[in-house]
Amino acid sequence: MNVKFFPIILMALDVLASIVYFCNGDIKKGLYWFFAFGLTYTVPF
């Protein structure tokens, strides 16, 4: 089993949250979740 399973799930949720906020016009929260994805990507990988 891959140890990095949880970070992949978390990154998917970050990207999905970012898309939802961007579609609703909330740029600040969309960027927040997009950068959360970036941080989640850089730490375990």
C-alpha contacts under 8 A as a table, 3 or more apart, distances in Angstrom:
res1	aa1	res2	aa2	distance
2	N	5	F	5.85
3	V	6	F	7.61
4	K	7	P	5.59
4	K	8	I	6.48
4	K	44	P	7.43
5	F	8	I	5.35
5	F	9	I	6.48
6	F	9	I	5.17
6	F	10	L	6.17
7	P	10	L	4.92
7	P	11	M	6.01
7	P	40	T	6.81
7	P	41	Y	7.63
7	P	44	P	7.29
8	I	11	M	5.11
8	I	12	A	6.23
9	I	12	A	5.16
9	I	13	L	6.32
10	L	13	L	5.13
10	L	14	D	6.18
10	L	37	F	7.92
10	L	40	T	7.62
11	M	14	D	4.97
11	M	15	V	6.21
11	M	37	F	5.22
11	M	40	T	6.42
11	M	41	Y	7.05
12	A	15	V	5.21
12	A	16	L	6.15
12	A	37	F	7.99
13	L	16	L	5.06
13	L	17	A	6.02
14	D	17	A	5.19
14	D	18	S	6.13
14	D	33	W	5.37
14	D	34	F	6.51
14	D	36	A	6.54
14	D	37	F	5.34
15	V	18	S	5.00
15	V	19	I	6.23
15	V	33	W	6.77
15	V	34	F	6.09
15	V	37	F	6.39
16	L	19	I	5.11
16	L	20	V	6.27
17	A	20	V	5.13
17	A	21	Y	6.27
17	A	30	G	7.23
17	A	33	W	6.37
18	S	21	Y	5.28
18	S	22	F	6.12
18	S	29	K	7.18
18	S	30	G	4.31
18	S	31	L	6.76
18	S	32	Y	7.55
18	S	33	W	4.99
18	S	34	F	5.51
19	I	22	F	5.11
19	I	23	C	6.07
19	I	30	G	6.73
20	V	23	C	5.19
20	V	24	N	6.28
20	V	30	G	7.54
21	Y	24	N	5.07
21	Y	25	G	6.28
21	Y	26	D	5.23
21	Y	27	I	6.85
21	Y	29	K	6.19
21	Y	30	G	4.83
22	F	25	G	5.09
22	F	26	D	5.61
22	F	27	I	5.68
22	F	29	K	7.88
22	F	30	G	5.16
23	C	26	D	7.63
26	D	29	K	5.77
26	D	30	G	6.16
27	I	30	G	4.95
27	I	31	L	6.04
28	K	31	L	5.24
28	K	32	Y	6.15
29	K	32	Y	4.81
29	K	33	W	6.29
30	G	33	W	5.41
30	G	34	F	6.15
31	L	34	F	4.88
31	L	35	F	6.02
32	Y	35	F	5.34
32	Y	36	A	6.12
33	W	36	A	4.78
33	W	37	F	6.23
34	F	37	F	5.11
34	F	38	G	6.53
35	F	38	G	4.79
35	F	39	L	6.23
36	A	39	L	5.13
36	A	40	T	6.07
37	F	40	T	5.07
37	F	41	Y	6.08
38	G	41	Y	5.07
38	G	42	T	6.26
39	L	42	T	5.21
39	L	43	V	6.30
40	T	43	V	5.65
40	T	44	P	7.01
41	Y	44	P	6.32
41	Y	45	F	6.03
42	T	45	F	5.56
